[in-house]
Structures are given as structure tokens and as C-alpha cells.
Amino acid sequence: MRAVITVIGKDMVGILAKVAADCSEHNINVLEVTQSILQDMFAMIMMVDISKSDIPFTKFAEMLQKRGEEMGLSIHAMHEDIFNAMHTI
């Protein structure tokens, strides 16, 4: 099972490191990362493997959202099935 994590906000040191550390803490493997910095805005999309996670995905998504609030970022985690359903016409 996979999930998509998006991060958007003002660029600062450690964004990727903190999100990756949160994943690692719960045995979630980062499969792919793409990121861009547009002037001072940071945008990142991560594809992660949640099949061996030690917590329910909903709790992980809530944790990331709180992490984003602490850092002044918008962080969302979405199960791959929902992501795909939203982008199917």
C-alpha cells in the first residue's frame, strides 16, 4: 500500500528531513521524492510505502498535519487509492 504526501509552504532548512524522519519513525518507506523551490516557496511530493507502518494511516496523516502547523506548512497525506480516484475521469 502506498500514500502520497504533499508539502507546501515557505522554504526553510529541514523540511524534507523532518517529514522523512516522521516516516522513518513509523516504519514508512520513502519511495520517491520530487521537490521544487519557486522563489521562496517550497513544494514537495513524496510517494511512500505504508504497508509496514506501525500506526493506522489516519493517525499518521493527522500527525503530519500537526507537524505542518508547527512549521507553518501545509502537509497532507492521502492514501494512493483515494489519490487515484480523485484524478480519474
C-alpha positions in Angstrom: 0.0 0.0 0.0 1.2 3.4 -0.9 0.4 7.0 0.0 1.1 10.5 -1.4 2.4 13.2 0.9 2.4 16.8 -0.2 4.2 19.7 1.5 3.7 23.4 0.5 4.9 26.5 2.2 7.7 29.0 2.8 11.1 27.4 2.2 13.3 26.7 5.3 16.0 24.3 6.3 15.0 20.8 7.3 11.6 20.3 5.7 12.5 17.1 3.8 14.5 15.8 6.8 11.6 16.3 9.3 9.0 14.7 7.1 11.3 11.8 6.2 12.1 11.4 9.9 8.4 11.2 10.7 8.1 8.5 8.1 11.1 6.5 9.4 9.8 6.7 13.0 6.7 4.7 11.9 8.4 2.3 9.5 7.1 4.1 6.4 9.5 3.9 3.5 10.0 6.9 1.2 9.9 5.5 -2.4 10.1 8.7 -4.4 10.5 12.5 -3.8 10.2 15.4 -6.0 10.6 19.0 -4.8 10.9 22.5 -6.1 11.7 25.8 -4.7 9.9 28.7 -6.5 11.5 31.9 -5.2 10.8 31.4 -1.5 8.0 28.8 -1.8 8.8 25.1 -1.2 6.7 22.4 -2.8 7.3 18.6 -2.4 5.5 15.4 -3.3 6.5 12.1 -1.7 5.4 8.6 -2.6 5.7 6.4 0.5 5.1 2.7 1.2 2.8 2.4 4.2 2.4 -1.4 4.2 4.7 -1.9 7.3 3.6 1.2 9.2 3.2 0.7 13.0 0.3 3.1 13.3 -3.0 3.5 11.4 -2.7 5.7 8.3 -5.3 8.2 9.6 -3.2 8.8 12.8 -0.1 9.3 10.6 -1.9 11.7 8.4 -3.0 13.7 11.4 0.5 13.7 12.8 1.9 15.1 9.6 -0.8 17.8 9.5 0.2 18.9 13.0 3.8 18.8 12.0 2.9 21.2 9.2 1.0 23.5 11.5 4.1 23.7 13.8 6.3 24.5 10.9 3.9 26.9 9.1 3.4 24.5 6.2 0.6 22.7 4.6 1.3 18.9 4.8 -1.3 16.4 3.6 -1.1 12.6 3.4 -3.5 10.8 1.1 -3.9 7.0 0.5 -2.9 6.2 -3.1 -6.4 4.7 -3.8 -8.1 8.0 -2.9 -5.5 10.0 -4.8 -6.1 7.9 -7.9 -9.9 8.0 -7.6 -9.8 11.8 -7.4 -7.8 12.0 -10.6 -9.8 9.6 -12.7 -12.4 11.0 -15.0 
